[in-house]
Amino acid sequence: MYQIIYFNKQFVEDIYAKFTNSKIEEIMLDIFNYMVTAKEVNRNLDLLNSDEKPTIAQ
């Protein structure tokens, strides 16, 4: 199963600026953190839309 993660314009611009300044360590950390955040948002939305007992504030 594939998941699609959309990056917003500001995020892409920040990554590009770091890339042009050769800050690869920061780039990788930013991408990882963004993807973890997006995954958490998707998981929380799935929980809100499911019949399971909610574990987050609604």
N, C-alpha and C positions, 0 to 999 in steps of 0.2 A: 504494500500500500504506500502510495506517495503522498507527501504533504507539500503544499505550495506555500511559501512564505513570501509575502510582498514586502519590499523595503521601501520606506518613504524617501522622498527626494532629499531631505536634509541628511539622512543617514548615508545615502550614496555619495553626496557631496563631501561629507566629512571623511569617508573612507578614501575617496579619490584624492583629497588633499593630503592625507597621511601617506598614501601610496606614492604620490609625487615627491614626498619628502623622505621616502625610504624608511617608514616606520612600520615595518611588517609585523613586529610583535604586538603593537597596539592595534593594528588592523585585525589580526586574528582574534585577539581578545574581544574587540568590539563586535565582530561578527558572531562569535560564540555567545556573548551576553545578549545580543539582539535576538538570536534564534531561541535561546532558552526562554527569554521573556515572551516571544511570540508563541512558543509551545505551551507555556503556562496559561496564556490568554485563551488559546484554543481549548485546552483541557478544561478550564473554568467554564467556558461557553458550553462545552459538551455536558458538563455536570448540571448547569442551569437548565439545559434542554432535556435532560434525562428525568426518569422517574425516581432516581436514587435520592436518598436524603442529602440535602445540600450541605456542603462542608465549607462554603465560603459565604460571606455576607452578600445578600441580594439587594 
